[in-house]
Amino acid sequence: MRASIVVPRPAAARQLFVLFHGDDADAAALAPLGRRLAAAFPEGFVVVQPAPAAMTDFLAAITHWRTLAGVEVAATALVGFARGAAMALEATKEQRAAAGRVVALAGGFETLPTRAAPDTTIHLFHGKEDPVAPYAGTIAAAQRLLDLGADVTADVLPLTGHEVTDEMAALVLERLRGYLPQRAWREALEADPAASPGTVRATRAPR
């Protein structure tokens, strides 16, 4: 399988990050983000590869890396740029969850979803000055996901084009490390009904 392994597989990986790029980028474009993920999650297995065009191949790639890493779906994060983001988002429409987290960078759904993915947290990121994929698509996707009751955050970055900037990469890490998924709240509530539920939030960077 054509891919770049950013860090050697840990002896006992606890997380898997599969970074998918589209036709307008290559592994080198996502490698800096991959290295930041590896530094933030030292027990994570980080891989960068092209996004397959067919959903069956896309899902097979995720299964391949998850099996190699030896982690569960909940510990798997898909990070997609451009078409890689679109494929990762479309994968959330599958009956079975492909990952616990989906990070979509400068890309969106091919068609807006009609149901929420209860076991997947979605993080949307887009540059406001993106000339390739207008950020309005991310705003529409965030609103639809919120209306469906999905677990989602959305960040639109001013003065950012069709790229993964240092600011965007820092926000990705902030969301992955600091945002508690709804499913964790559900598990907490099942264990302690008196616990307060979490909130779904869509955030936007200042204009």
PyMOL commands that set and color helices and strands:
alter all, ss='L'
color gray80, all
select helices_A, chain A and resi 27-40+55-69+73-75+83-91+136-147+166-178+182-191
alter helices_A, ss='H'
color red, helices_A
select strands_A, chain A and resi 4-5+15-21+44-50+76-81+101-105+121-127+151-157
alter strands_A, ss='S'
color yellow, strands_A
deselect
rebuild
show_as cartoon
